[in-house]
Amino acid sequence: MLFREHTRELVSRFVIVSAWKVLAEHASWPTAMRRHLVRPRASSASAPSLEDRVACVIAACIIAFSPHLAAIATTDFVDRVVDGDTIIARSLGRARLIGINTPETVAPAQQQGAPPQCFGPEASRRLKELLPAGTRVRLETDVAPTDKYGRSLVYVYREPDYLFINGALVEGGFARAKSYKPNVQYAGLFDSLQKDAEQGHRGLWGACANEDKPAVKRPAMRATDGPVVSATMANAARPAVSKSAAMLTEAPPAVTTEPSMPGGKLANPGDTKNCADFKTYAEAKSWYDTYFPFYGDVAKLDGNRDGIPCESLPGRQVS
């Protein structure tokens, strides 16, 4: 038994060294591999090259003699997208994309009323475009299958074109490369894609160029800031009411209309609603969707932070 294990270790080392030699002799391999990973696979009638065959044989030997290097892969379906780097898979459940990080839109800060981080809504929207509900995907793990929060950590490949979703988000400027050990299988690829996106000013690298971090924390509203409104400006837009006057009035603090600030931007309604104020799920979702892009879940209607407010109200369709 010991001899068998020792032999397998020697052969494993041999094939790994051989692989590095082959790759070192073909400088174009990293670029070709990168292009294959982040773009849909195109059909081709040409036979595989000698380099392709050698690479396949070496990869098979590495996996055969080093089982711990082989990733665990499963086929699943996307139930829904939570934000730019998190999905809910039908079988696996909540899964975080490995090696990337997108600006926050549903983090605890946003749940408490902070605005989404710069380019966060765009990243979420892009992932929803790439992975509509029901999309068949191939999910692969790395060394550590889960994080400290219990979320599954995955590389996502869309079927049937095998588009590498993690890489596509970095390449388009919707995500930053951010790898944590020991899950660093594609760290070099992500860094290379980010460098290209940054140089091309794509996505957040152009929209958030003046931000040290993707978080949107501005002291005042500017015309170039788009729909984001600072909390200071939102509070300043409200009429000043003395404490005594507020105690005498019987008007509830709830916002029954959609007050707007100068320029047509919605004011922060504050924590003025709860699920009992709505008759149907559609009514609660409409109110939630109106204010969430600007202030997050300011009224705390989404208790489990899954993007679905007031889940117990009638009228909600469960997929």
Backbone hydrogen bonds in HBPLUS format (Angstrom, degrees):
<---DONOR---> <-ACCEPTOR-->    atom                        ^
c    i                          cat <-CA-CA->   ^        H-A-AA   ^      H-
h    n   atom  resd res      DA  || num        DHA   H-A  angle D-A-AA Bond
n    s   type  num  typ     dist DA aas  dist angle  dist       angle   num
A0005-GLU N   A0001-MET O   3.05 MM   4  6.36 159.8  2.09 150.6 155.3     1
A0006-HIS N   A0002-LEU O   2.94 MM   4  6.14 159.6  1.99 150.4 156.3     2
A0007-THR N   A0003-PHE O   2.88 MM   4  6.08 157.5  1.93 148.8 155.0     3
A0008-ARG N   A0004-ARG O   3.00 MM   4  6.23 160.0  2.04 147.9 153.1     4
A0009-GLU N   A0005-GLU O   3.03 MM   4  6.25 153.0  2.10 146.1 153.2     5
A0010-LEU N   A0006-HIS O   3.06 MM   4  6.35 156.1  2.12 148.8 154.5     6
A0011-VAL N   A0007-THR O   2.98 MM   4  6.26 164.8  2.00 155.1 158.9     7
A0012-SER N   A0008-ARG O   2.87 MM   4  5.99 155.3  1.93 144.5 152.1     8
A0013-ARG N   A0009-GLU O   3.01 MM   4  6.25 160.1  2.05 147.5 151.9     9
A0014-PHE N   A0010-LEU O   3.00 MM   4  6.25 153.2  2.07 144.8 152.6    10
A0015-VAL N   A0011-VAL O   2.98 MM   4  6.27 163.2  2.00 158.1 160.3    11
A0016-ILE N   A0012-SER O   3.05 MM   4  6.23 155.6  2.11 149.3 156.3    12
A0017-VAL N   A0013-ARG O   3.02 MM   4  6.20 164.5  2.05 150.6 154.2    13
A0018-SER N   A0014-PHE O   2.94 MM   4  6.16 155.6  2.00 146.3 153.9    14
A0019-ALA N   A0015-VAL O   2.86 MM   4  6.03 148.1  1.96 140.8 149.3    15
A0020-TRP N   A0016-ILE O   3.08 MM   4  6.43 158.6  2.13 150.5 154.8    16
A0021-LYS N   A0017-VAL O   3.09 MM   4  6.38 152.4  2.17 145.3 152.9    17
A0022-VAL N   A0018-SER O   2.99 MM   4  6.30 159.7  2.04 152.4 157.1    18
A0023-LEU N   A0019-ALA O   2.94 MM   4  6.18 167.4  1.95 157.0 160.4    19
A0024-ALA N   A0020-TRP O   2.87 MM   4  5.93 151.1  1.95 144.2 152.2    20
A0025-GLU N   A0021-LYS O   3.19 MM   4  6.38 137.8  2.38 140.2 149.8    21
A0025-GLU N   A0022-VAL O   3.20 MM   3  5.31 132.6  2.43  97.2 109.4    22
A0026-HIS N   A0023-LEU O   3.14 MM   3  5.23 154.9  2.21 102.2 109.9    23
A0029-TRP N   A0026-HIS O   3.09 MM   3  5.74 167.1  2.11 120.4 124.6    24
A0032-ALA N   A0028-SER O   3.05 MM   4  6.22 166.3  2.06 159.2 163.6    25
A0033-MET N   A0029-TRP O   2.78 MM   4  5.89 165.7  1.80 162.3 166.3    26
A0034-ARG N   A0030-PRO O   2.85 MM   4  5.97 156.5  1.90 145.1 152.0    27
A0035-ARG N   A0031-THR O   2.97 MM   4  6.16 159.1  2.02 147.9 153.2    28
A0036-HIS N   A0032-ALA O   3.01 MM   4  6.24 148.4  2.11 143.4 152.1    29
A0037-LEU N   A0033-MET O   2.89 MM   4  6.10 153.8  1.96 151.4 158.3    30
A0038-VAL N   A0034-ARG O   3.30 MM   4  6.45 167.3  2.31 155.9 156.1    31
A0164-PHE N   A0037-LEU O   3.03 MM 127  5.44 133.0  2.26 152.1 164.4    32
A0041-ARG N   A0161-ASP O   2.91 MM 120  5.31 174.3  1.91 148.7 150.4    33
A0053-ARG N   A0049-SER O   3.07 MM   4  6.42 158.4  2.12 149.8 155.1    34
A0054-VAL N   A0050-LEU O   2.90 MM   4  6.15 162.2  1.93 153.4 158.3    35
A0055-ALA N   A0051-GLU O   2.87 MM   4  6.02 162.6  1.90 149.5 154.6    36
A0056-CYS N   A0052-ASP O   2.94 MM   4  6.15 154.7  2.01 146.6 153.4    37
A0057-VAL N   A0053-ARG O   3.00 MM   4  6.24 160.2  2.04 149.8 154.6    38
A0058-ILE N   A0054-VAL O   2.95 MM   4  6.17 164.9  1.98 154.6 158.7    39
A0059-ALA N   A0055-ALA O   2.88 MM   4  6.03 161.6  1.92 148.0 153.5    40
A0060-ALA N   A0056-CYS O   2.91 MM   4  6.08 156.3  1.97 146.0 152.6    41
A0061-CYS N   A0057-VAL O   2.98 MM   4  6.22 153.6  2.05 146.4 153.6    42
A0062-ILE N   A0058-ILE O   2.90 MM   4  6.17 159.3  1.95 152.9 158.5    43
A0063-ILE N   A0059-ALA O   3.03 MM   4  6.24 164.4  2.06 149.8 153.4    44
A0064-ALA N   A0060-ALA O   2.88 MM   4  6.00 156.2  1.94 144.6 152.1    45
A0065-PHE N   A0061-CYS O   2.89 MM   4  6.00 163.2  1.92 153.1 156.5    46
A0066-SER N   A0062-ILE O   2.79 MM   4  5.57 126.7  2.07 139.1 152.1    47
A0069-LEU N   A0066-SER O   2.93 MM   3  5.72 164.3  1.96 125.8 130.8    48
A0070-ALA N   A0067-PRO O   3.12 MM   3  5.46 154.8  2.18 109.7 117.1    49
A0141-THR N   A0072-ILE O   3.01 MM  69  5.51 152.2  2.09 146.6 155.0    50
A0074-THR N   A0139-LEU O   2.87 MM  65  5.31 152.8  1.94 145.6 154.5    51
A0139-LEU N   A0074-THR O   2.78 MM  65  5.31 164.2  1.81 165.3 167.5    52
A0076-ASP N   A0137-VAL O   2.92 MM  61  5.45 166.0  1.94 155.9 160.0    53
A0137-VAL N   A0076-ASP O   2.88 MM  61  5.45 170.6  1.89 148.4 151.0    54
A0090-ARG N   A0077-PHE O   2.77 MM  13  5.44 168.0  1.79 166.6 170.4    55
A0078-VAL N   A0135-THR O   2.90 MM  57  5.29 156.8  1.95 145.5 152.6    56
A0134-GLY N   A0078-VAL O   2.68 MM  56  5.15 175.1  1.68 156.2 157.8    57
A0079-ASP N   A0088-ILE O   2.73 MM   9  5.42 155.1  1.79 154.4 161.8    58
A0080-ARG N   A0088-ILE O   3.27 MM   8  5.34 153.4  2.35 136.5 142.1    59
A0088-ILE N   A0080-ARG O   2.82 MM   8  5.34 162.1  1.85 169.2 166.2    60
A0082-VAL N   A0086-THR O   2.95 MM   4  5.42 154.7  2.01 136.7 143.3    61
A0083-ASP N   A0086-THR O   3.42 MM   3  5.42 161.0  2.46 133.8 137.4    62
A0097-LEU N   A0085-ASP O   2.97 MM  12  5.43 171.8  1.98 153.4 155.5    63
A0087-ILE N   A0095-ALA O   2.94 MM   8  5.41 163.7  1.97 158.0 161.8    64
A0095-ALA N   A0087-ILE O   2.85 MM   8  5.41 164.5  1.87 162.7 163.4    65
A0089-ALA N   A0093-GLY O   2.77 MM   4  4.70 170.3  1.78 132.5 129.6    66
A0093-GLY N   A0089-ALA O   2.94 MM   4  4.70 143.5  2.08 116.0 125.3    67
A0152-SER N   A0094-ARG O   3.27 MM  58  6.47 161.4  2.30 154.5 148.9    68
A0096-ARG N   A0152-SER O   2.71 MM  56  6.05 162.7  1.74 175.1 171.3    69
A0154-VAL N   A0096-ARG O   3.01 MM  58  6.23 161.6  2.05 154.3 159.2    70
A0098-ILE N   A0154-VAL O   2.90 MM  56  5.48 160.2  1.94 142.4 144.5    71
A0178-LYS N   A0099-GLY O   2.88 MM  79  5.01 166.8  1.90 117.0 120.9    72
A0101-ASN N   A0176-ARG O   2.84 MM  75  5.21 139.6  2.00 146.3 155.3    73
A0176-ARG N   A0101-ASN O   2.85 MM  75  5.21 175.2  1.85 149.1 148.0    74
A0117-GLN N   A0104-GLU O   2.89 MM  13  5.36 165.7  1.91 160.5 165.0    75
A0110-GLN N   A0107-ALA O   2.93 MM   3  5.33 119.2  2.31 109.7 124.3    76
A0111-GLN N   A0107-ALA O   2.94 MM   4  6.27 150.3  2.03 151.7 161.2    77
A0112-GLN N   A0108-PRO O   3.04 MM   4  6.26 131.8  2.28 140.9 152.3    78
A0112-GLN N   A0109-ALA O   3.21 MM   3  5.19 135.0  2.43  92.9 104.9    79
A0114-ALA N   A0109-ALA O   2.95 MM   5  5.44 158.6  2.00 146.8 140.5    80
A0113-GLY N   A0110-GLN O   3.10 MM   3  5.09 164.4  2.12 104.3 108.1    81
A0297-ASP N   A0110-GLN O   3.08 MM 187  6.33 121.0  2.44 118.9 135.1    82
A0120-GLY N   A0117-GLN O   2.85 MM   3  5.30 155.8  1.91 142.5 140.3    83
A0118-CYS N   A0214-PRO O   2.42 MM  96  4.94 134.3  1.62 171.0 165.8    84
A0123-ALA N   A0119-PHE O   3.10 MM   4  6.24 150.7  2.19 139.7 147.1    85
A0124-SER N   A0120-GLY O   3.02 MM   4  6.32 161.5  2.06 157.4 162.1    86
A0125-ARG N   A0121-PRO O   2.93 MM   4  6.10 160.1  1.97 146.7 152.6    87
A0126-ARG N   A0122-GLU O   2.91 MM   4  6.09 151.3  2.00 143.9 151.6    88
A0127-LEU N   A0123-ALA O   3.08 MM   4  6.34 159.3  2.12 149.8 154.1    89
A0128-LYS N   A0124-SER O   3.07 MM   4  6.32 152.0  2.15 146.4 154.2    90
A0129-GLU N   A0125-ARG O   3.01 MM   4  6.30 141.3  2.17 140.5 151.0    91
A0129-GLU N   A0126-ARG O   3.11 MM   3  5.02 121.4  2.47  91.1 106.0    92
A0130-LEU N   A0126-ARG O   2.96 MM   4  6.30 151.7  2.04 147.7 155.4    93
A0131-LEU N   A0127-LEU O   2.82 MM   4  5.90 150.0  1.91 146.2 154.6    94
A0135-THR N   A0132-PRO O   3.03 MM   3  5.75 149.6  2.13 149.5 148.7    95
A0159-GLU N   A0136-ARG O   2.99 MM  23  5.57 165.4  2.01 151.4 149.3    96
A0138-ARG N   A0157-TYR O   2.73 MM  19  5.00 162.0  1.77 150.6 157.1    97
A0157-TYR N   A0138-ARG O   2.91 MM  19  5.00 156.6  1.96 147.3 154.0    98
A0140-GLU N   A0155-TYR O   2.93 MM  15  5.02 163.9  1.95 146.1 151.5    99
A0155-TYR N   A0140-GLU O   2.67 MM  15  5.02 151.3  1.75 146.9 157.2   100
A0153-LEU N   A0145-PRO O   2.81 MM   8  5.37 160.2  1.85 140.9 140.3   101
A0147-ASP N   A0151-ARG O   3.02 MM   4  5.62 144.3  2.15 146.7 157.8   102
A0150-GLY N   A0147-ASP O   3.00 MM   3  5.39 164.8  2.02 115.3 119.3   103
A0165-ILE N   A0156-VAL O   2.91 MM   9  5.53 146.6  2.02 154.1 163.3   104
A0158-ARG N   A0163-LEU O   2.96 MM   5  5.16 160.8  2.00 144.8 145.9   105
A0162-TYR N   A0158-ARG O   2.48 MM   4  4.77 121.1  1.81 151.7 171.8   106
A0168-ALA N   A0164-PHE O   2.95 MM   4  6.13 155.0  2.01 152.1 160.3   107
A0169-LEU N   A0165-ILE O   3.07 MM   4  6.24 155.2  2.13 157.1 160.5   108
A0171-GLU N   A0167-GLY O   2.87 MM   4  6.04 164.5  1.90 154.6 159.7   109
A0172-GLY N   A0168-ALA O   3.01 MM   4  6.10 148.3  2.11 141.7 148.8   110
A0174-PHE N   A0169-LEU O   2.89 MM   5  5.11 145.5  2.01 167.9 165.5   111
A0173-GLY N   A0170-VAL O   3.10 MM   3  5.21 157.3  2.15 105.0 112.1   112
A0204-LEU N   A0173-GLY O   2.82 MM  31  5.57 166.2  1.84 150.9 146.3   113
A0183-ASN N   A0180-TYR O   2.91 MM   3  5.84 125.8  2.21 141.1 141.6   114
A0184-VAL N   A0182-PRO O   3.05 MM   2  5.77 128.2  2.32 108.0  93.2   115
A0187-ALA N   A0184-VAL O   3.30 MM   3  4.94 174.0  2.31 103.3 104.2   116
A0190-PHE N   A0186-TYR O   2.96 MM   4  6.22 166.2  1.98 160.7 163.7   117
A0191-ASP N   A0187-ALA O   2.98 MM   4  6.18 159.4  2.02 150.4 156.0   118
A0192-SER N   A0188-GLY O   3.07 MM   4  6.23 154.1  2.13 143.8 150.5   119
A0193-LEU N   A0189-LEU O   2.94 MM   4  6.23 158.9  1.99 153.2 159.1   120
A0194-GLN N   A0190-PHE O   2.88 MM   4  6.07 156.3  1.94 149.0 155.6   121
A0195-LYS N   A0191-ASP O   3.03 MM   4  6.21 154.7  2.10 142.8 149.4   122
A0196-ASP N   A0192-SER O   3.17 MM   4  6.48 156.9  2.23 146.1 151.3   123
A0197-ALA N   A0193-LEU O   2.98 MM   4  6.26 160.6  2.02 149.3 154.7   124
A0198-GLU N   A0194-GLN O   2.79 MM   4  5.94 160.0  1.83 154.8 160.3   125
A0199-GLN N   A0195-LYS O   2.98 MM   4  6.11 159.4  2.03 146.1 151.7   126
A0200-GLY N   A0196-ASP O   2.98 MM   4  6.13 143.0  2.12 141.4 151.6   127
A0202-ARG N   A0197-ALA O   3.01 MM   5  5.23 167.9  2.03 152.2 153.8   128
A0201-HIS N   A0198-GLU O   3.19 MM   3  5.01 158.5  2.24  98.4 104.7   129
A0205-TRP N   A0202-ARG O   3.10 MM   3  5.49 144.6  2.23 141.4 134.5   130
A0206-GLY N   A0203-GLY O   3.04 MM   3  5.71 159.4  2.09 117.3 123.6   131
A0207-ALA N   A0203-GLY O   3.02 MM   4  6.23 173.2  2.02 154.8 156.8   132
A0208-CYS N   A0204-LEU O   2.82 MM   4  5.10 152.5  1.90 127.9 135.3   133
A0211-GLU N   A0208-CYS O   3.04 MM   3  5.27 164.2  2.07 113.6 117.0   134
A0225-ASP N   A0222-ARG O   3.09 MM   3  5.35 164.9  2.12 111.1 115.6   135
A0234-ALA N   A0230-SER O   3.07 MM   4  6.34 157.3  2.12 148.2 155.1   136
A0235-ASN N   A0231-ALA O   2.98 MM   4  6.17 158.7  2.03 149.8 154.0   137
A0236-ALA N   A0232-THR O   2.98 MM   4  6.15 148.7  2.08 142.2 151.7   138
A0237-ALA N   A0233-MET O   3.10 MM   4  6.26 134.3  2.32 142.3 152.3   139
A0238-ARG N   A0235-ASN O   3.23 MM   3  5.57 156.2  2.29 106.2 113.1   140
A0246-ALA N   A0242-SER O   2.98 MM   4  6.20 152.0  2.06 146.6 154.6   141
A0247-MET N   A0243-LYS O   3.10 MM   4  6.32 142.4  2.25 140.4 149.6   142
A0248-LEU N   A0244-SER O   3.18 MM   4  6.45 140.8  2.34 142.2 151.9   143
A0249-THR N   A0245-ALA O   3.20 MM   4  6.39 149.0  2.30 148.3 155.0   144
A0267-ALA N   A0259-PRO O   3.10 MM   8  5.92 165.0  2.12 140.9 142.1   145
A0261-MET N   A0265-LYS O   2.40 MM   4  5.03 168.5  1.41 159.5 163.7   146
A0264-GLY N   A0261-MET O   2.91 MM   3  5.59 137.1  2.10 151.7 150.9   147
A0272-THR N   A0270-GLY O   2.91 MM   2  5.51 132.9  2.14 105.0  90.8   148
A0277-ASP N   A0274-ASN O   2.95 MM   3  5.69 162.2  1.98 123.3 129.1   149
A0278-PHE N   A0275-CYS O   3.21 MM   3  5.70 168.7  2.23 114.8 118.1   150
A0284-ALA N   A0280-THR O   3.23 MM   4  6.56 160.1  2.27 146.3 151.1   151
A0281-TYR N   A0314-PRO O   2.90 MM  33  5.75 164.0  1.92 157.7 156.7   152
A0285-LYS N   A0281-TYR O   2.79 MM   4  5.99 163.1  1.81 157.3 162.5   153
A0286-SER N   A0282-ALA O   2.96 MM   4  6.04 151.7  2.04 141.8 149.0   154
A0287-TRP N   A0283-GLU O   3.20 MM   4  6.46 161.5  2.23 145.7 149.7   155
A0288-TYR N   A0284-ALA O   2.92 MM   4  6.11 164.4  1.95 152.0 156.9   156
A0289-ASP N   A0285-LYS O   2.83 MM   4  5.93 162.9  1.85 149.9 154.2   157
A0290-THR N   A0286-SER O   3.07 MM   4  6.18 138.2  2.26 138.7 149.4   158
A0291-TYR N   A0287-TRP O   3.38 MM   4  6.70 155.7  2.44 151.9 155.1   159
A0292-PHE N   A0288-TYR O   2.88 MM   4  5.73 151.4  1.96 154.1 162.9   160
A0294-PHE N   A0291-TYR O   3.07 MM   3  5.59 142.3  2.21 114.3 124.6   161
A0295-TYR N   A0291-TYR O   2.93 MM   4  5.99 170.1  1.94 166.3 169.6   162
A0296-GLY N   A0292-PHE O   2.89 MM   4  4.07 150.6  1.98 123.3 124.1   163
A0298-VAL N   A0296-GLY O   2.85 MM   2  5.47 135.5  2.05 104.8  91.4   164
A0300-LYS N   A0297-ASP O   3.02 MM   3  5.18 159.5  2.06 109.0 115.4   165
A0310-CYS N   A0301-LEU O   3.16 MM   9  5.79 167.5  2.18 141.5 139.0   166
A0305-ARG N   A0302-ASP O   3.19 MM   3  5.26 160.7  2.23 107.2 112.8   167
A0313-LEU N   A0310-CYS O   3.18 MM   3  5.86 168.0  2.20 121.7 125.3   168
